């Protein structure tokens, strides 16, 4: 199972989903679905925007395989 750890990363960095949406230009719904791990597909451009905004260097910091 692939798990998106966005909620944990946001908490660790002290950033809200709303703030992330504003910085990345992504819809708040998209950020919310990623944070709740409800997305069945992930757009690589969206993922890259999120990683840049959160200063995430390794994809394993935000996505894990269980």
DSSP file (Angstrom, degrees, kcal/mol; ACC not computed):
  #  RESIDUE AA STRUCTURE BP1 BP2  ACC     N-H-->O    O-->H-N    N-H-->O    O-->H-N    TCO  KAPPA ALPHA  PHI   PSI    X-CA   Y-CA   Z-CA
    1    1 A X              0   0    0      0, 0.0    65,-3.5     0, 0.0     2,-0.5   0.000 360.0 360.0 360.0 136.8    0.0    0.0    0.0
    2    2 A X  E     -A   65   0A   0     63,-0.2     2,-0.5    64,-0.2    63,-0.2  -0.833 360.0-163.9 -96.6 130.6    1.3    3.5   -0.9
    3    3 A X  E     -A   64   0A   0     61,-3.2    61,-2.6    -2,-0.5     2,-0.6  -0.960  13.3-145.3-120.2 128.7    0.7    6.1    1.8
    4    4 A X  E     -A   63   0A   0     -2,-0.5     3,-0.4    59,-0.2    59,-0.2  -0.840   9.4-165.0 -92.0 121.4    1.0    9.8    1.3
    5    5 A X     >  +     0   0    0     57,-3.6     4,-2.2    -2,-0.6     3,-0.2  -0.002  47.8 123.8 -96.3  27.8    2.4   11.4    4.5
    6    6 A X  H  >  +     0   0    0     28,-0.4     4,-2.9    56,-0.3     5,-0.2   0.885  69.6  55.4 -59.5 -42.1    1.4   15.0    3.7
    7    7 A X  H  > S+     0   0    0     28,-0.5     4,-2.0    -3,-0.4    -1,-0.2   0.911 110.8  45.1 -58.5 -43.6   -0.5   15.5    6.9
    8    8 A X  H  > S+     0   0    0     -3,-0.2     4,-2.5     2,-0.2    -1,-0.2   0.895 113.2  49.9 -67.6 -40.9    2.5   14.5    9.0
    9    9 A X  H  X S+     0   0    0     -4,-2.2     4,-1.9     2,-0.2    -2,-0.2   0.912 110.3  50.4 -65.8 -42.4    4.9   16.6    7.0
   10   10 A X  H  X>S+     0   0    0     -4,-2.9     5,-2.2    -5,-0.2     4,-0.9   0.928 111.7  48.1 -60.8 -44.6    2.6   19.7    7.2
   11   11 A X  H ><5S+     0   0    0     -4,-2.0     3,-0.6    -5,-0.2    -2,-0.2   0.916 110.9  50.7 -62.3 -43.6    2.3   19.2   11.0
   12   12 A X  H 3<5S+     0   0    0     -4,-2.5    -1,-0.2     1,-0.2    -2,-0.2   0.833 116.0  41.7 -64.3 -32.2    6.1   18.9   11.3
   13   13 A X  H 3<5S-     0   0    0     -4,-1.9    -1,-0.2    -5,-0.2    -2,-0.2   0.477 109.0-122.0 -95.4  -3.5    6.7   22.0    9.3
   14   14 A X  T <<5 +     0   0    0     -4,-0.9     2,-0.4    -3,-0.6    -3,-0.2   0.859  65.1 136.0  67.9  36.3    3.9   24.0   10.9
   15   15 A X      < -     0   0    0     -5,-2.2    -1,-0.2    -6,-0.2    -2,-0.1  -0.939  46.6-136.3-119.1 137.9    2.1   24.7    7.7
   16   16 A X     >  -     0   0    0     -2,-0.4     4,-2.2     1,-0.1     5,-0.2  -0.465  24.0-115.2 -86.8 163.3   -1.7   24.5    7.1
   17   17 A X  H  > S+     0   0    0      1,-0.2     4,-2.5     2,-0.2     5,-0.2   0.889 118.0  54.1 -62.3 -38.8   -3.3   22.9    4.1
   18   18 A X  H  > S+     0   0    0      2,-0.2     4,-2.2     1,-0.2    -1,-0.2   0.924 108.2  48.4 -62.3 -45.0   -4.7   26.3    3.2
   19   19 A X  H  > S+     0   0    0      1,-0.2     4,-2.4     2,-0.2    -1,-0.2   0.908 111.3  50.5 -61.9 -42.2   -1.3   27.9    3.3
   20   20 A X  H  X S+     0   0    0     -4,-2.2     4,-2.6     1,-0.2     6,-0.3   0.906 108.9  51.7 -63.2 -41.4    0.1   25.0    1.1
   21   21 A X  H  X S+     0   0    0     -4,-2.5     4,-2.0     1,-0.2     5,-0.5   0.908 110.9  48.4 -60.7 -42.0   -2.7   25.5   -1.4
   22   22 A X  H  < S+     0   0    0     -4,-2.2    -2,-0.2     2,-0.2    -1,-0.2   0.906 114.2  45.4 -65.6 -42.0   -1.9   29.2   -1.6
   23   23 A X  H  < S+     0   0    0     -4,-2.4    -2,-0.2     1,-0.2    -1,-0.2   0.893 121.3  36.9 -69.4 -40.4    1.8   28.7   -2.1
   24   24 A X  H  < S-     0   0    0     -4,-2.6    -2,-0.2    -5,-0.2    -1,-0.2   0.720  99.3-128.8 -86.8 -21.8    1.5   25.9   -4.7
   25   25 A X     <  +     0   0    0     -4,-2.0     2,-0.2     1,-0.3    -3,-0.2   0.560  62.2 138.3  81.0   7.7   -1.5   27.2   -6.5
   26   26 A X        -     0   0    0     -5,-0.5    -1,-0.3    -6,-0.3    -2,-0.1  -0.530  64.2 -94.0 -83.7 154.1   -3.2   23.8   -6.1
   27   27 A X     >  -     0   0    0     -2,-0.2     4,-1.9     1,-0.1     3,-0.5  -0.393  28.8-125.2 -64.1 141.6   -6.9   23.6   -5.3
   28   28 A X  H  > S+     0   0    0      1,-0.2     4,-2.7     2,-0.2     5,-0.2   0.844 112.4  58.6 -56.0 -33.2   -7.5   23.2   -1.5
   29   29 A X  H  > S+     0   0    0      2,-0.2     4,-2.6     1,-0.2    -1,-0.2   0.896 103.7  50.8 -63.1 -40.3   -9.5   20.1   -2.3
   30   30 A X  H  > S+     0   0    0     -3,-0.5     4,-2.1     2,-0.2    -2,-0.2   0.933 112.2  46.1 -62.8 -46.7   -6.5   18.5   -4.0
   31   31 A X  H  X S+     0   0    0     -4,-1.9     4,-2.7     1,-0.2    -2,-0.2   0.920 112.9  50.7 -62.6 -43.9   -4.3   19.3   -0.9
   32   32 A X  H  X S+     0   0    0     -4,-2.7     4,-2.3     1,-0.2    -2,-0.2   0.915 109.8  49.2 -60.7 -45.2   -7.0   18.0    1.4
   33   33 A X  H  <>S+     0   0    0     -4,-2.6     5,-3.0     1,-0.2     6,-0.8   0.884 112.9  47.9 -63.4 -38.4   -7.4   14.7   -0.6
   34   34 A X  H ><5S+     0   0    0     -4,-2.1     3,-1.0     3,-0.2   -28,-0.4   0.918 111.7  49.7 -66.8 -42.7   -3.6   14.2   -0.5
   35   35 A X  H 3<5S+     0   0    0     -4,-2.7   -28,-0.5     1,-0.3    -2,-0.2   0.846 113.4  45.7 -66.2 -34.3   -3.5   15.0    3.2
   36   36 A X  T 3<5S-     0   0    0     -4,-2.3    -1,-0.3    -5,-0.2    -2,-0.2   0.437 111.6-122.5 -87.1   0.6   -6.3   12.5    4.0
   37   37 A X  T < 5S+     0   0    0     -3,-1.0    -3,-0.2    -4,-0.3    -2,-0.1   0.844  74.0 129.0  61.6  35.6   -4.6    9.9    1.7
   38   38 A X      < +     0   0    0     -5,-3.0     2,-0.3    -6,-0.2    -4,-0.2   0.443  32.7 109.2 -98.9  -2.9   -7.8    9.8   -0.4
   39   39 A X        -     0   0    0     -6,-0.8     3,-0.1     1,-0.2   -35,-0.1  -0.568  45.9-169.7 -77.2 135.3   -6.1   10.3   -3.8
   40   40 A X  S    S+     0   0    0     -2,-0.3     2,-0.3     1,-0.2    -1,-0.2   0.669  78.5  31.5 -94.3 -21.0   -6.0    7.3   -6.1
   41   41 A X  S    S-     0   0    0      2,-0.0     2,-0.5     0, 0.0    -1,-0.2  -0.961  70.8-150.5-131.9 153.1   -3.7    9.0   -8.6
   42   42 A X        -     0   0    0     -2,-0.3     2,-0.4    -3,-0.1     3,-0.0  -0.983  14.2-136.3-127.8 123.7   -1.0   11.6   -8.0
   43   43 A X     >  -     0   0    0     -2,-0.5     4,-2.5     1,-0.1     5,-0.2  -0.631  13.6-141.4 -74.0 126.6   -0.1   14.2  -10.6
   44   44 A X  H  > S+     0   0    0     -2,-0.4     4,-2.4     1,-0.2     5,-0.2   0.862 101.6  53.0 -61.1 -36.1    3.7   14.4  -10.8
   45   45 A X  H  > S+     0   0    0      2,-0.2     4,-2.2     1,-0.2    -1,-0.2   0.898 109.7  48.4 -66.3 -39.5    3.6   18.2  -11.3
   46   46 A X  H  > S+     0   0    0      2,-0.2     4,-2.4     1,-0.2    -2,-0.2   0.932 111.8  49.4 -64.0 -45.5    1.4   18.5   -8.2
   47   47 A X  H  X S+     0   0    0     -4,-2.5     4,-2.6     1,-0.2    -2,-0.2   0.907 110.6  50.2 -60.6 -42.6    3.7   16.3   -6.2
   48   48 A X  H  X S+     0   0    0     -4,-2.4     4,-2.5     2,-0.2    -1,-0.2   0.906 109.7  51.0 -63.3 -41.8    6.7   18.4   -7.3
   49   49 A X  H  X S+     0   0    0     -4,-2.2     4,-2.4     2,-0.2    -2,-0.2   0.912 112.1  47.0 -61.1 -43.6    5.0   21.6   -6.3
   50   50 A X  H  X S+     0   0    0     -4,-2.4     4,-2.0     2,-0.2    -2,-0.2   0.925 112.3  49.5 -64.4 -45.5    4.2   20.3   -2.9
   51   51 A X  H  <>S+     0   0    0     -4,-2.6     5,-2.8     1,-0.2     4,-0.5   0.907 112.8  47.1 -62.9 -42.2    7.7   19.0   -2.4
   52   52 A X  H ><5S+     0   0    0     -4,-2.5     3,-1.0     3,-0.2    -1,-0.2   0.931 112.0  50.0 -63.9 -45.4    9.3   22.3   -3.4
   53   53 A X  H 3<5S+     0   0    0     -4,-2.4    -1,-0.2     1,-0.3    -2,-0.2   0.841 117.1  40.7 -63.3 -33.6    6.9   24.3   -1.2
   54   54 A X  T 3<5S-     0   0    0     -4,-2.0    -1,-0.3    -5,-0.2    -2,-0.2   0.389 109.2-121.7 -96.0   3.0    7.7   22.1    1.8
   55   55 A X  T < 5 +     0   0    0     -3,-1.0     2,-0.6    -4,-0.5    -3,-0.2   0.906  51.1 166.4  55.5  44.8   11.4   21.9    1.0
   56   56 A X      < -     0   0    0     -5,-2.8    -1,-0.2    -6,-0.2    -2,-0.1  -0.823  17.8-176.3 -92.1 123.0   11.2   18.1    0.8
   57   57 A X        +     0   0    0     -2,-0.6     2,-0.4     1,-0.1    -1,-0.1   0.788  66.0  45.9 -91.8 -31.2   14.4   16.7   -0.8
   58   58 A X  S >  S-     0   0    0      1,-0.1     3,-2.0    -7,-0.1     4,-0.4  -0.942  70.5-139.6-119.3 135.3   13.5   13.0   -0.9
   59   59 A X  G >> S+     0   0    0     -2,-0.4     4,-2.6     1,-0.3     3,-1.4   0.787 101.6  69.6 -61.4 -26.5   10.2   11.5   -2.1
   60   60 A X  G 34 S+     0   0    0      1,-0.3    -1,-0.3     2,-0.2     5,-0.0   0.672  87.7  66.3 -67.2 -15.5   10.4    9.0    0.7
   61   61 A X  G <4 S+     0   0    0     -3,-2.0    -1,-0.3     1,-0.1    -2,-0.2   0.759 117.3  23.0 -72.8 -24.1    9.8   11.9    3.1
   62   62 A X  T <4 S+     0   0    0     -3,-1.4   -57,-3.6    -4,-0.4     2,-0.4   0.641 125.3  45.3-118.1 -22.5    6.3   12.3    1.7
   63   63 A X  E  <  -A    4   0A   0     -4,-2.6     2,-0.3   -59,-0.2    -1,-0.3  -0.991  62.7-179.8-127.8 132.8    5.4    9.0    0.2
   64   64 A X  E     -A    3   0A   0    -61,-2.6   -61,-3.2    -2,-0.4     2,-0.5  -0.949  20.8-139.5-130.0 153.0    5.9    5.6    1.8
   65   65 A X  E      A    2   0A   0     -2,-0.3   -63,-0.2   -63,-0.2    -2,-0.0  -0.949 360.0 360.0-111.6 123.1    5.3    2.0    0.7
   66   66 A X              0   0    0    -65,-3.5   -64,-0.2    -2,-0.5    -1,-0.1   0.375 360.0 360.0-108.7 360.0    3.9   -0.3    3.3
